[in-house]
Amino acid sequence: MTKRKPPAPALNVWQQCLLAGLKELSAQQPADLRIIGRPRFIADGLAGVRIRLHTADIHHTAGGLVLGEDEEFILVLPAIERLPPHVLTPHSRFAGTPHVLEGNRLCIYLDATREWDPDAGMSAVLNRLWQWLTDAAANRFDSTTALYHAVGGILHHTPGTPTIVAREPEAHHMAHTGWLTPRSACRLDLSGRPLGEHSLRLPILPLSHSLPWGAGRTLADLASRIDASPSSSTANQQPGLGSAPFLAALAHSARRNPEGTCQYFVFAVPHPTLPASSRFLLAGRLPVQVSDTLRRTPRTPQELSALPAEVRESTIEWCYLSDERAAVTTRRDAQRPVNAFQNTHVHLWGCGGIGSWVAELIARAGAARITLSDPGSPITGGLLVRQNYTEADVGSTKAIALAERLHSLRDDLTVDFCPSPPSPELLDAALQADVIIDATVSVTVGRFLELVARHPDRRAVLAQMATDTAAASHGILTISAPDTGQGPLAIDRASGQHVLATPDLEPYHALWTEPEPGDEIRPTRGCSVPTFHGSAADLAGVAASLVTLLGTQLRWPVPGTHLCAQPHTGTQPAHHFIPYVPRPDDPPVPAWVPAPGPSHDPLPQLTSSVGT
């Protein structure tokens, strides 16, 4: 009895729709588009349709992709509805051309989620393909930025593997041993020395070419692609090692790592067009069972055939490598005003409603050191509504809890503490810090800053930040530049006189007047200090605006007062700057007193509503 062949898989509805659109276009333009043969299933429900485009009329520019009179492509129809088809070439002639992935896949969409409209159908796909060919032939692609990932142009990542973080400024031009130290179940840190008792060793090896076809699926695939000579179109040959040293180094590291652990490796892969200093780091690992087999291999392998078949054919688990080395990474905030805080020393006095958010924003902006000061009142659950703390912080002092949060944001940030103003110890802050931010709204602190402002050798910019009582939706930032004899308190007083005399600035009058009835609340029963109305969204928004405004002037400070309003207030102007201009009737600047004793200020120290 003759065995019947299983029925061929059928195209799903989405694939049928795409194919119907392709046939319609071919019928309309038979001289330019031709379908060759019938669709063929590739894998995982994907269907490939071979087409031929007439490309003789596409203009060619020196250095651009050379096209024949006709070029053939494979349109891969997705199995999942409304996803775009992707385009393959049945040859490797385009390998090394910008926006060619794994040697034969054309990247016609940089971001399909934004650029692909499913309702446009196959017509949109062919238009993108035609535009891609036109740009490639005209040499319009920038080869230095065309590939998001240097190895085959694709991300090598196996779900479930940890992320490897690389921050040490190592160029990896030479083969050497590195170390991976677990930070969590999903993070390993790459370093040049072991950072803990659980650190694992791994080989870090430079390759001689960019692996234009990708790194493969198995160890055998990887070894063959390392040894393959790149074609002239993809050549960016640099000093590097072949598969034999890699296999030997892999086995050597495996034997020195504990049983039951994965064996990792990292390649420093040259970019297809950029110089050697821009090597891309590619990380992978062998599964635990395969790693243990490699450990028990009696001889150091000099070639792939010397390894057990289980190791040779093992599937490589690729790890996402977060390459954060300064030489190859551009900060996402590089062009933003807050970048002025990078590598600065910031004194922050007051860790409450404004200060707790300001601290995080400055830490994320790249400050090198943040010195915190707060009176020391413990955090209560009610403060979590709007201050930058968590349940785990309740009962802790604000400065200590905030320091822990800042350390959780950045490993390289220095956070320390100083006494609360008006401690004489803080007078040295004028010489040490780049900026002192007062977020206390305390009269005593303001008077103390006037003393700091008069320091003859002051380098610190002095800044005061606050918000309004009624809604915490208007912000005020007062700046005293190092060459300004007056401190923020005197500048604020002059600005207040101007604002209160200017009808157009009426929405900001509340920043200088006593609260109206109902502007404040008492959050708890009994003897509770009145505080302002405001949410975390209000305070975070105001703090972000004030930090940004301070960033605009941190390098070239101009004394004066910034006023700002959140968009939902409808206040106009939403931002207004009042420059400080000394007047003849200003009180004279008192002489500098280098070491004052305890404050004799007749006004009591005020606990700001902003801090509660």
C-alpha positions in Angstrom: 0.0 0.0 0.0 1.4 3.4 -1.0 2.0 5.8 1.9 0.2 9.1 1.3 2.1 12.3 1.7 0.9 14.6 4.4 -1.0 17.6 3.0 1.0 20.7 2.4 0.4 23.5 5.0 -2.0 26.1 3.8 -1.5 29.9 4.0 -3.4 31.6 6.8 -5.8 34.4 6.1 -3.2 37.1 6.6 -0.7 35.5 4.3 -3.4 35.0 1.7 -4.3 38.7 1.9 -0.7 39.7 1.4 -0.2 37.3 -1.5 -3.4 38.5 -3.1 -2.1 42.1 -2.9 1.2 41.0 -4.4 -0.5 39.3 -7.3 -2.6 42.3 -8.0 0.4 44.6 -8.1 2.2 42.1 -10.4 -0.7 42.1 -12.8 -0.8 45.9 -12.9 3.0 46.2 -13.5 4.2 43.0 -15.2 7.3 44.6 -16.6 8.5 45.7 -13.1 7.3 43.0 -10.8 7.1 39.3 -11.4 6.2 36.4 -9.0 8.5 33.4 -9.4 6.9 30.0 -8.5 4.6 29.2 -5.7 4.9 30.2 -2.0 7.1 27.8 0.1 6.9 27.3 3.8 10.2 28.0 5.5 9.7 27.3 9.3 7.4 28.3 12.1 4.6 29.0 9.7 6.5 31.5 7.7 5.9 31.4 3.9 8.4 32.6 1.3 7.4 34.1 -2.0 10.2 34.7 -4.6 9.9 37.9 -6.7 11.9 39.6 -9.4 12.1 43.4 -9.7 13.3 45.3 -12.7 16.0 47.6 -11.2 17.9 48.7 -14.3 16.4 52.3 -14.0 17.6 52.8 -10.4 20.4 55.5 -10.5 23.8 54.4 -9.2 26.3 56.7 -7.4 29.9 55.9 -6.7 30.2 53.9 -3.5 26.6 52.8 -3.7 25.2 49.3 -4.0 25.6 47.8 -7.5 22.4 46.4 -8.8 21.7 44.2 -11.8 19.1 44.8 -14.5 16.8 42.6 -12.5 17.1 41.5 -8.8 15.4 38.7 -7.1 14.1 38.7 -3.5 12.2 36.5 -1.1 9.3 38.1 0.6 8.7 36.2 3.9 5.0 36.3 4.9 4.6 36.3 8.7 2.3 33.7 10.4 1.1 36.3 12.8 -1.6 38.6 11.6 -0.8 42.3 10.8 3.0 41.9 11.1 5.0 43.1 8.1 6.7 40.8 5.7 10.5 40.9 5.7 12.8 40.7 2.7 15.7 38.3 2.1 18.1 38.0 -0.8 18.8 34.5 -2.3 22.5 35.4 -2.4 25.2 37.1 -0.3 26.2 39.9 -2.7 24.6 42.6 -0.4 26.4 41.4 2.7 28.3 44.3 4.4 26.0 46.9 2.9 24.5 49.2 5.5 21.1 48.0 6.7 21.7 44.4 5.6 21.2 42.0 8.5 22.9 38.6 8.8 24.2 39.0 5.3 21.0 38.6 3.4 18.1 40.3 5.2 17.2 43.8 4.2 16.3 46.2 7.0 13.5 48.1 5.2 11.9 49.2 8.5 14.0 50.7 11.3 11.0 50.6 13.6 8.2 48.6 12.1 5.9 49.5 15.0 5.9 53.2 13.9 6.6 52.8 10.1 4.4 49.9 9.1 0.7 50.4 8.5 -1.0 46.9 8.1 -3.9 48.5 6.2 -1.5 49.6 3.5 -0.7 46.0 2.7 1.8 44.7 0.2 2.0 48.0 -1.7 3.6 49.7 1.3 6.1 46.8 1.6 7.2 47.1 -2.0 7.4 50.9 -1.9 9.8 50.5 1.2 11.8 47.9 -0.7 12.1 50.2 -3.7 13.1 53.1 -1.6 15.7 51.0 0.2 17.2 49.9 -3.1 17.2 53.5 -4.4 19.0 54.8 -1.2 21.5 51.9 -1.2 22.4 52.5 -4.9 22.8 56.2 -4.3 25.1 55.6 -1.3 22.8 57.5 1.0 23.2 55.2 4.0 25.6 56.1 6.8 27.6 53.0 7.4 28.7 54.2 10.8 25.2 54.3 12.2 23.3 51.8 10.0 23.6 48.9 12.4 22.1 48.9 15.8 24.2 45.8 16.5 27.6 45.2 14.9 27.3 41.4 14.7 25.1 40.6 11.7 23.1 43.8 12.4 20.9 41.9 14.9 20.5 41.5 18.6 21.9 38.2 19.8 19.8 37.4 22.9 18.3 34.2 24.3 15.3 34.7 26.6 16.0 33.9 30.2 19.7 34.8 30.2 21.0 37.5 32.5 22.1 40.9 31.3 25.9 41.5 31.5 26.9 45.1 32.4 30.2 46.4 31.1 31.4 49.8 32.5 35.1 49.5 33.0 37.0 51.6 30.4 38.7 48.6 28.7 39.1 48.6 24.9 39.7 44.8 24.8 42.2 44.9 22.0 44.1 41.9 23.5 42.9 38.5 24.7 42.6 38.4 28.5 40.6 36.9 31.3 37.6 38.7 32.7 35.3 38.1 35.6 31.5 38.1 36.0 30.1 39.0 39.4 26.3 38.4 40.1 24.4 41.5 41.2 21.0 39.8 41.0 19.3 36.8 39.4 19.2 38.8 36.1 22.4 40.8 36.2 26.2 40.1 36.0 28.9 42.8 36.2 31.9 42.4 33.9 35.2 43.4 35.4 39.0 42.9 35.1 39.2 41.3 38.5 37.0 39.2 40.8 34.6 41.4 42.8 33.2 38.7 45.1 33.4 35.1 46.2 30.9 34.1 43.5 32.8 35.7 40.6 33.2 33.5 37.5 36.1 33.8 35.1 35.6 34.0 31.4 37.7 34.6 28.3 37.5 38.0 26.5 38.8 37.7 23.0 39.1 40.2 20.1 37.9 39.0 16.7 39.5 40.0 13.4 36.2 40.7 11.5 32.6 41.7 12.2 30.8 38.3 11.7 28.5 39.8 9.0 26.4 36.7 8.9 25.8 36.7 12.7 27.3 34.5 15.3 25.3 31.4 14.6 23.2 29.1 16.8 25.6 26.4 18.0 29.3 26.3 19.1 30.1 24.7 15.7 28.4 27.5 13.8 30.2 30.1 15.9 33.6 28.5 15.3 33.1 28.3 11.5 32.0 31.9 11.3 35.0 33.1 13.4 37.4 31.4 10.9 35.5 32.4 7.7 37.2 35.1 5.7 35.0 38.1 5.2 34.3 39.1 1.6 35.8 42.3 0.3 32.5 44.1 0.7 32.4 43.4 4.5 36.1 43.6 5.3 37.2 45.7 8.1 40.1 43.4 9.1 41.7 44.1 12.5 44.0 42.1 14.7 42.1 39.2 16.3 42.0 35.5 17.1 40.6 32.5 15.4 38.4 29.7 16.7 41.3 27.5 18.1 42.5 30.0 20.7 38.9 30.7 21.6 38.1 27.0 22.2 41.3 26.6 24.3 40.5 29.7 26.4 36.9 28.5 26.8 38.0 25.1 28.2 40.7 26.7 30.3 38.2 29.0 32.0 35.6 26.2 32.4 38.1 24.1 34.4 38.6 26.9 36.8 35.0 27.6 37.4 32.8 25.5 39.8 30.8 22.5 38.7 27.2 23.4 38.0 27.9 26.8 36.6 27.5 28.1 33.0 30.7 28.9 31.1 30.5 32.5 29.7 32.6 34.2 27.0 32.8 37.7 25.5 34.0 38.7 22.0 35.3 42.1 21.2 34.0 42.4 17.6 35.1 45.2 15.2 32.3 47.3 13.8 32.0 46.8 10.0 33.2 50.4 9.3 34.4 52.1 12.5 37.9 52.0 13.9 39.2 49.4 16.4 38.4 51.6 19.3 34.7 51.0 18.7 34.6 47.2 19.2 31.2 45.8 20.0 31.0 43.4 22.9 29.1 40.1 22.3 28.4 37.8 25.2 27.3 34.2 25.3 27.3 31.1 27.5 27.1 27.3 27.4 24.4 25.6 29.4 25.3 24.1 32.7 25.4 20.5 31.5 27.5 21.3 28.5 29.8 23.5 30.6 30.4 20.5 33.0 31.1 18.2 30.0 33.7 20.8 28.8 35.3 20.9 32.3 35.8 17.1 32.2 37.4 17.1 28.7 40.9 15.7 29.4 42.8 17.8 26.8 42.8 21.4 25.9 41.1 21.4 22.5 43.1 22.9 19.6 40.2 22.5 17.1 36.5 21.9 17.1 36.7 18.2 16.3 38.6 17.6 19.6 35.5 18.5 21.6 32.7 16.0 22.4 29.8 16.1 20.1 27.5 17.3 22.9 29.7 20.4 23.2 30.2 21.0 19.5 26.5 21.0 18.8 25.4 22.7 21.9 23.1 25.7 21.5 24.7 28.9 22.6 22.7 31.0 25.0 23.3 34.6 24.0 23.2 37.2 26.7 22.2 40.9 26.4 25.3 43.0 27.1 24.7 46.5 28.4 27.8 48.2 27.1 28.0 51.4 29.3 31.7 52.2 28.6 32.1 56.0 28.2 34.1 55.6 25.0 31.2 53.9 23.2 28.2 55.3 24.9 26.4 58.7 24.6 24.4 59.7 27.6 20.7 60.1 26.8 20.7 63.4 28.5 23.9 64.7 26.9 22.1 67.7 25.2 19.8 68.5 28.1 20.2 71.3 30.7 20.7 68.9 33.6 23.9 67.6 32.0 25.5 70.6 33.7 25.3 68.6 36.9 27.6 65.9 35.6 30.7 65.4 37.8 29.7 68.1 40.2 29.6 68.2 44.0 26.2 69.3 45.2 25.2 70.3 48.8 21.5 69.7 49.3 20.0 71.1 52.4 16.5 69.8 53.0 15.3 66.3 52.0 11.6 66.8 52.1 8.9 67.5 49.5 11.1 69.3 47.1 14.6 68.1 48.2 13.9 64.4 48.0 12.9 64.7 44.3 15.7 67.1 43.5 18.3 64.7 44.9 17.2 61.9 42.6 17.1 64.1 39.5 20.6 65.4 40.2 21.9 61.9 40.9 20.5 60.6 37.6 22.0 63.7 35.9 25.5 62.5 36.8 26.6 64.4 39.9 29.8 62.9 41.3 29.0 63.7 45.0 25.9 64.7 46.9 26.1 66.0 50.5 22.8 65.8 52.3 21.5 67.8 55.3 18.2 67.4 57.1 17.1 68.2 60.6 16.6 64.4 61.2 12.8 64.0 61.7 11.7 60.4 61.0 9.7 59.5 57.9 6.0 58.7 58.5 3.6 56.9 56.3 1.7 60.1 55.5 4.8 61.5 53.8 4.8 58.7 51.2 1.9 60.5 49.5 4.2 63.0 48.0 7.8 62.6 49.1 10.4 60.3 47.4 10.4 57.5 49.9 8.9 54.0 50.3 7.3 51.9 53.0 10.7 50.5 53.9 11.9 54.0 54.8 9.2 54.7 57.5 10.9 55.3 60.8 14.2 56.2 59.2 15.6 59.7 59.0 15.1 61.4 55.6 18.8 61.9 54.9 19.7 58.3 55.6 16.8 56.9 53.6 17.5 59.3 50.7 21.2 58.3 50.7 20.2 54.6 50.4 17.9 55.4 47.5 20.6 57.4 45.7 23.1 54.6 46.1 20.5 52.2 44.5 20.4 54.5 41.5 24.2 54.6 40.8 27.1 52.6 42.0 29.6 55.4 41.3 27.9 58.2 43.3 29.3 59.4 46.5 26.7 60.4 49.1 27.6 61.8 52.5 26.1 64.0 55.2 26.7 67.3 56.8 25.2 69.0 59.9 22.1 71.2 59.5 22.6 75.0 59.0 23.6 77.2 60.7 26.6 75.0 61.7 29.9 76.8 61.3 31.2 73.6 59.6 29.1 74.4 56.6 31.0 77.6 55.8 33.6 75.5 54.0 30.9 74.3 51.6 31.3 77.6 49.8 34.8 76.5 48.9 34.2 72.8 48.3 30.8 72.5 46.5 29.9 73.5 43.0 26.4 74.3 44.0 24.5 74.6 47.3 20.7 74.0 47.1 18.5 75.1 49.9 15.2 73.3 49.8 14.2 74.1 53.5 12.4 77.4 53.2 13.8 78.2 56.6 14.5 81.8 57.5 17.5 80.7 59.6 19.0 78.8 56.7 18.4 81.8 54.4 20.2 84.1 56.8 23.1 81.6 57.0 23.3 81.5 53.2 23.8 85.3 53.3 26.9 84.6 55.3 28.1 81.9 53.0 27.5 84.3 50.0 30.0 86.8 51.4 32.9 84.3 51.5 35.7 86.0 49.6 36.8 82.8 47.9 33.3 81.3 47.2 33.1 79.0 44.2 29.6 77.5 44.9 26.5 78.7 43.2 23.8 79.3 45.8 20.2 78.3 45.0 17.0 78.3 46.9 13.9 76.3 45.7 10.3 76.4 47.0 6.7 76.0 45.8 3.4 77.6 46.6 1.2 76.7 49.5 -2.2 76.4 47.8 -1.4 73.7 45.2 2.4 73.1 45.0 2.1 73.9 41.3 4.2 77.1 41.1 7.9 77.0 41.6 10.5 79.6 42.5 14.3 79.3 42.1 16.6 82.0 43.4 20.2 82.0 42.3 23.3 83.8 43.7 26.4 83.5 41.5 29.8 83.2 43.1 30.7 86.9 42.2 27.4 88.2 43.7 27.9 89.7 47.2 24.3 89.2 48.1 22.8 85.8 48.9 19.5 84.2 47.8 17.6 85.9 50.7 18.4 89.4 49.6 17.8 88.5 45.9 14.5 86.9 46.8 13.5 90.1 48.7 14.2 92.3 45.7 12.4 89.9 43.3 9.4 89.9 45.6 9.1 93.6 45.5 9.2 93.5 41.7 6.6 90.7 41.5 4.1 92.3 43.9 4.3 95.5 41.9 3.7 93.8 38.6 0.0 93.0 37.8 1.0 90.6 35.0 2.7 88.4 37.6 -0.3 88.2 39.9 -0.4 84.3 39.9 3.0 84.4 41.6 2.1 86.8 44.3 1.3 84.0 46.7 5.0 83.1 46.8 5.6 86.3 48.8 2.4 86.7 50.8 0.9 84.9 53.8 -1.3 81.9 53.1 -5.0 82.5 52.6 -7.5 80.6 54.8 -7.8 77.1 53.4 -4.4 77.2 51.6 -2.9 75.0 54.3 -4.0 71.7 55.8 -3.3 69.9 59.1 -2.6 66.3 58.0 -2.9 64.7 61.5 -5.0 65.4 64.6 -3.7 67.3 67.5 -0.7 69.6 67.5 0.1 69.2 63.8 2.2 71.7 61.8 0.2 73.2 59.0 1.4 72.1 55.6 0.6 72.8 52.0 -1.7 71.1 49.5 0.2 69.0 47.0 0.8 65.6 45.5 3.8 63.6 44.4 3.0 64.5 40.8 2.9 68.2 41.8 6.2 68.2 43.7 8.0 66.0 41.2 6.9 68.2 38.4 7.9 71.4 40.2 11.2 69.9 41.3 12.0 68.8 37.7 11.3 72.3 36.4 13.5 73.9 39.0 16.4 71.5 38.5 16.2 72.1 34.7 16.2 75.8 35.2 19.2 75.6 37.5 21.0 73.4 35.0 20.6 76.2 32.4 22.6 78.5 34.5 24.9 76.3 36.5 28.0 76.9 34.2 27.3 80.6 33.6 25.1 81.7 36.6 23.2 84.9 36.5 21.9 86.1 39.8 18.1 86.4 39.9 14.8 84.6 40.4 13.1 82.1 38.1 9.3 81.7 38.4 7.6 78.7 36.7 4.1 77.2 36.6 3.0 73.7 35.8 0.9 73.4 32.5 -2.4 72.5 34.2 -2.4 75.8 36.2 -2.9 77.9 33.0 -0.6 80.5 34.5 0.9 83.0 32.1 3.7 83.5 31.8 4.6 79.9 32.5 8.2 80.9 33.1 9.6 84.3 34.0 13.1 85.3 35.0 13.9 88.4 37.1 17.5 89.4 37.0 19.0 90.8 40.1 20.3 94.3 39.7 21.9 95.9 42.8 20.3 99.2 43.7 21.8 102.2 45.5 19.4 101.8 48.4 20.4 98.1 48.9 21.7 97.5 52.4 25.5 97.3 52.5 27.1 93.9 52.4 28.5 93.1 55.9 32.1 92.1 56.3 32.9 88.5 56.1 33.0 86.7 59.5 35.1 83.6 59.1 34.0 81.6 62.2 30.7 82.7 63.7 29.4 81.2 66.9 25.9 79.9 67.5 23.2 81.8 65.6 21.6 84.7 67.5 19.0 85.2 64.9 15.9 86.4 66.7 13.6 84.5 64.3 13.1 80.9 65.2 14.1 78.2 62.7 11.1 77.5 60.6 10.2 74.0 59.4 9.1 74.5 55.9 5.8 73.2 54.7 7.7 72.1 51.6 9.5 69.6 53.8 6.5 67.9 55.3 
